[in-house]
């Protein structure tokens, strides 16, 4: 006489965990798709920073700050002059 024990509770827990993971991944893919269409629509640094902040506040936080280095905002010729002058 054989006896087989199947733990249905564990199977249900695994299935529930997988469904939640699938929902989380779906929301993440939707957010990534939206971000890819909303961020970087122009080469304007200020506008791209604003787009990044907008997506951040829509999905992650109540407040977003975007810190930019001075170097991308400067003319490359001005950077070379400053480096040659020791500054």
N, CA, C and O of each residue as an XYZ file, in Angstrom:
348
protein
N       0.841     -1.149      0.000
C       0.000      0.000      0.000
C       0.906      1.238      0.000
O       1.761      1.393      0.872
N       0.710      2.092     -0.967
C       1.516      3.301     -1.058
C       0.740      4.513     -0.583
O      -0.488      4.569     -0.649
N       1.489      5.459     -0.112
C       0.867      6.687      0.376
C       1.679      7.873     -0.149
O       2.895      7.943      0.029
N       0.987      8.787     -0.790
C       1.673      9.963     -1.321
C       1.075     11.203     -0.680
O      -0.141     11.395     -0.695
N       1.923     12.033     -0.125
C       1.476     13.255      0.534
C       1.801     14.444     -0.377
O       2.944     14.611     -0.803
N       0.820     15.243     -0.662
C       1.015     16.435     -1.470
C       0.630     17.634     -0.614
O      -0.496     17.738     -0.127
N       1.573     18.518     -0.447
C       1.336     19.715      0.363
C       0.706     20.796     -0.510
O       1.414     21.546     -1.182
N      -0.593     20.873     -0.501
C      -1.314     21.846     -1.314
C      -1.084     23.273     -0.823
O      -1.100     24.211     -1.620
N      -0.873     23.442      0.458
C      -0.630     24.779      1.004
C       0.642     25.369      0.406
O       0.670     26.539      0.023
N       1.683     24.565      0.328
C       2.948     25.043     -0.241
C       2.776     25.359     -1.727
O       3.316     26.352     -2.214
N       2.032     24.527     -2.445
C       1.793     24.787     -3.862
C       1.028     26.089     -4.058
O       1.338     26.860     -4.966
N       0.041     26.338     -3.221
C      -0.739     27.567     -3.313
C       0.122     28.785     -2.984
O      -0.018     29.835     -3.612
N       1.008     28.645     -2.005
C       1.897     29.752     -1.639
C       2.858     30.073     -2.779
O       3.112     31.240     -3.080
N       3.384     29.037     -3.404
C       4.297     29.245     -4.540
C       3.555     29.909     -5.689
O       4.078     30.832     -6.314
N       2.343     29.451     -5.973
C       1.560     30.033     -7.066
C       1.232     31.496     -6.777
O       1.304     32.332     -7.677
N       0.873     31.812     -5.538
C       0.575     33.202     -5.164
C       1.820     34.068     -5.295
O       1.747     35.204     -5.765
N       2.949     33.535     -4.881
C       4.215     34.276     -4.990
C       4.555     34.534     -6.461
O       4.998     35.627     -6.814
N       4.351     33.545     -7.302
C       4.635     33.712     -8.728
C       3.700     34.731     -9.372
O       4.130     35.513    -10.219
N       2.427     34.731     -8.980
C       1.489     35.718     -9.523
C       1.892     37.128     -9.113
O       1.850     38.050     -9.928
N       2.282     37.298     -7.851
C       2.706     38.620     -7.381
C       3.975     39.066     -8.105
O       4.104     40.227     -8.492
N       4.909     38.130     -8.282
C       6.137     38.461     -9.015
C       5.816     38.871    -10.447
O       6.405     39.823    -10.960
N       4.903     38.177    -11.094
C       4.506     38.508    -12.464
C       3.857     39.885    -12.539
O       4.119     40.641    -13.475
N       3.007     40.221    -11.555
C       2.390     41.560    -11.525
C       3.445     42.642    -11.329
O       3.393     43.693    -11.967
N       4.410     42.376    -10.433
C       5.481     43.339    -10.178
C       6.319     43.540    -11.436
O       6.652     44.674    -11.777
N       6.661     42.468    -12.122
C       7.445     42.572    -13.354
C       6.677     43.303    -14.450
O       7.260     44.078    -15.208
N       5.380     43.061    -14.534
C       4.559     43.746    -15.532
C       4.540     45.241    -15.270
O       4.704     46.034    -16.197
N       4.339     45.641    -14.003
C       4.362     47.080    -13.663
C       5.722     47.686    -13.972
O       5.802     48.814    -14.457
N       6.786     46.952    -13.698
C       8.138     47.443    -13.964
C       8.367     47.634    -15.462
O       8.947     48.638    -15.875
N       7.922     46.692    -16.270
C       8.063     46.819    -17.719
C       7.268     48.001    -18.264
O       7.743     48.712    -19.150
N       6.069     48.215    -17.744
C       5.258     49.359    -18.168
C       5.979     50.654    -17.822
O       6.039     51.566    -18.646
N       6.532     50.746    -16.602
C       7.239     51.950    -16.187
C       8.490     52.186    -17.039
O       8.766     53.322    -17.426
N       9.237     51.143    -17.330
C      10.437     51.281    -18.162
C      10.069     51.724    -19.569
O      10.745     52.572    -20.150
N       9.016     51.163    -20.113
C       8.565     51.558    -21.444
C       8.152     53.032    -21.458
O       8.514     53.779    -22.367
N       7.398     53.435    -20.449
C       6.984     54.838    -20.369
C       8.188     55.765    -20.229
O       8.258     56.804    -20.886
N       9.132     55.388    -19.374
C      10.324     56.213    -19.183
C      11.125     56.336    -20.476
O      11.645     57.408    -20.786
N      11.226     55.247    -21.227
C      12.013     55.292    -22.461
C      11.384     56.202    -23.508
O      12.086     56.731    -24.370
N      10.071     56.390    -23.443
C       9.429     57.284    -24.408
C       9.380     58.722    -23.916
O       9.221     59.640    -24.720
N       9.514     58.938    -22.595
C       9.377     60.289    -22.049
C      10.708     60.981    -21.768
O      10.762     62.211    -21.756
N      11.779     60.229    -21.543
C      13.068     60.819    -21.173
C      13.963     60.891    -22.400
O      14.079     59.924    -23.153
N      14.597     62.047    -22.597
C      15.545     62.199    -23.688
C      14.917     62.492    -25.023
O      15.439     62.084    -26.061
N      13.805     63.192    -25.012
C      13.140     63.498    -26.279
C      13.877     64.577    -27.058
O      13.665     64.727    -28.262
N      14.740     65.332    -26.382
C      15.537     66.363    -27.049
C      16.973     66.273    -26.562
O      17.280     65.503    -25.652
N      17.848     67.056    -27.167
C      19.231     67.134    -26.706
C      19.421     68.249    -25.671
O      20.533     68.480    -25.195
N      18.350     68.920    -25.335
C      18.407     69.989    -24.345
C      18.576     69.388    -22.952
O      17.720     68.634    -22.491
N      19.680     69.723    -22.282
C      19.997     69.149    -20.981
C      18.948     69.485    -19.934
O      18.544     68.615    -19.162
N      18.507     70.721    -19.896
C      17.519     71.127    -18.896
C      16.194     70.392    -19.106
O      15.557     69.969    -18.141
N      15.789     70.244    -20.341
C      14.526     69.548    -20.610
C      14.629     68.067    -20.274
O      13.690     67.489    -19.726
N      15.756     67.452    -20.595
C      15.952     66.048    -20.260
C      15.948     65.847    -18.748
O      15.393     64.866    -18.254
N      16.561     66.768    -18.015
C      16.537     66.687    -16.549
C      15.112     66.812    -16.033
O      14.728     66.104    -15.102
N      14.328     67.700    -16.622
C      12.930     67.845    -16.216
C      12.133     66.578    -16.521
O      11.313     66.150    -15.709
N      12.369     65.981    -17.680
C      11.677     64.738    -18.036
C      12.041     63.613    -17.060
O      11.182     62.827    -16.660
N      13.310     63.547    -16.686
C      13.753     62.549    -15.716
C      13.065     62.759    -14.370
O      12.617     61.803    -13.737
N      12.985     64.001    -13.943
C      12.315     64.312    -12.682
C      10.823     63.995    -12.757
O      10.251     63.479    -11.797
N      10.203     64.295    -13.870
C       8.770     64.010    -14.030
C       8.479     62.514    -13.921
O       7.539     62.114    -13.234
N       9.271     61.694    -14.589
C       9.080     60.244    -14.513
C       9.351     59.759    -13.087
O       8.652     58.884    -12.578
N      10.363     60.331    -12.456
C      10.677     59.939    -11.079
C       9.555     60.224    -10.114
O       9.252     59.401     -9.250
N       8.929     61.389    -10.251
C       7.839     61.717     -9.333
C       6.576     60.938     -9.655
O       5.750     60.714     -8.770
N       6.411     60.525    -10.890
C       5.241     59.721    -11.239
C       5.326     58.304    -10.669
O       4.300     57.708    -10.341
N       6.539     57.763    -10.550
C       6.674     56.349    -10.220
C       7.427     56.045     -8.926
O       7.231     54.981     -8.339
N       8.288     56.964     -8.471
C       9.160     56.585     -7.364
C       9.019     57.433     -6.108
O       9.066     56.907     -4.996
N       8.849     58.721     -6.272
C       8.985     59.603     -5.118
C       8.078     60.815     -5.228
O       7.499     61.093     -6.278
N       7.969     61.526     -4.117
C       7.216     62.773     -4.095
C       8.080     63.945     -4.559
O       7.565     64.948     -5.053
N       9.392     63.811     -4.397
C      10.324     64.877     -4.736
C      11.544     64.276     -5.413
O      12.074     63.263     -4.956
N      11.989     64.890     -6.492
C      13.164     64.417     -7.221
C      14.080     65.596     -7.474
O      13.621     66.677     -7.842
N      15.370     65.394     -7.280
C      16.356     66.393     -7.676
C      17.285     65.749     -8.700
O      17.610     64.566     -8.604
N      17.699     66.534     -9.668
C      18.630     66.066    -10.690
C      19.859     66.960    -10.600
O      19.786     68.161    -10.863
N      20.981     66.368    -10.230
C      22.236     67.112    -10.116
C      23.048     66.905    -11.385
O      23.271     65.772    -11.810
N      23.485     67.993    -11.980
C      24.277     67.936    -13.202
C      25.673     68.475    -12.939
O      25.843     69.435    -12.188
N      26.656     67.865    -13.550
C      28.011     68.393    -13.505
C      28.089     69.614    -14.400
O      27.348     69.719    -15.377
N      28.969     70.526    -14.078
C      29.142     71.701    -14.917
C      29.697     71.338    -16.288
O      29.341     71.973    -17.281
N      30.544     70.348    -16.361
C      31.247     70.056    -17.607
C      30.332     69.760    -18.794
O      30.645     70.226    -19.889
N      29.235     69.030    -18.667
C      28.406     68.821    -19.860
C      27.709     70.092    -20.335
O      27.288     70.180    -21.489
N      27.590     71.067    -19.454
C      26.903     72.293    -19.813
C      27.834     73.325    -20.442
O      27.379     74.300    -21.039
N      29.130     73.106    -20.304
C      30.094     74.060    -20.833
C      30.478     73.722    -22.268
O      30.368     72.580    -22.716
N      30.927     74.745    -22.964
C      31.459     74.562    -24.305
C      32.805     73.832    -24.177
O      33.636     74.233    -23.362
N      33.037     72.780    -24.956
C      34.300     72.039    -24.853
C      35.529     72.929    -25.032
O      36.574     72.662    -24.438
N      35.418     73.967    -25.833
C      36.562     74.869    -26.031
C      36.884     75.615    -24.743
O      38.052     75.873    -24.454
N      35.854     75.967    -23.962
C      36.088     76.651    -22.682
C      36.769     75.731    -21.680
O      37.586     76.193    -20.884
N      36.456     74.454    -21.701
C      37.084     73.486    -20.778
C      38.565     73.347    -21.097
O      39.386     73.284    -20.182
N      38.925     73.296    -22.384
C      40.338     73.165    -22.758
C      41.113     74.389    -22.336
O      42.247     74.266    -21.873
N      40.537     75.564    -22.482
C      41.221     76.803    -22.079
C      41.462     76.792    -20.578
O      42.531     77.190    -20.117
N      40.466     76.334    -19.804
C      40.616     76.296    -18.349
C      41.672     75.286    -17.919
O      42.417     75.541    -16.972
N      41.749     74.141    -18.599
C      42.730     73.127    -18.270
C      44.133     73.606    -18.615
O      45.085     73.330    -17.885
N      44.262     74.327    -19.735
C      45.584     74.818    -20.138
C      46.060     75.916    -19.202
O      47.264     76.096    -19.021
N      45.132     76.649    -18.606
C      45.503     77.736    -17.712
C      45.687     77.227    -16.282
O      45.997     78.004    -15.379
N      45.493     75.907    -16.077
C      45.684     75.356    -14.753
C      44.439     75.449    -13.889
O      44.531     75.289    -12.672
N      43.269     75.704    -14.484
C      42.051     75.848    -13.681
C      41.111     74.864    -14.056
O      40.015     74.813    -13.498
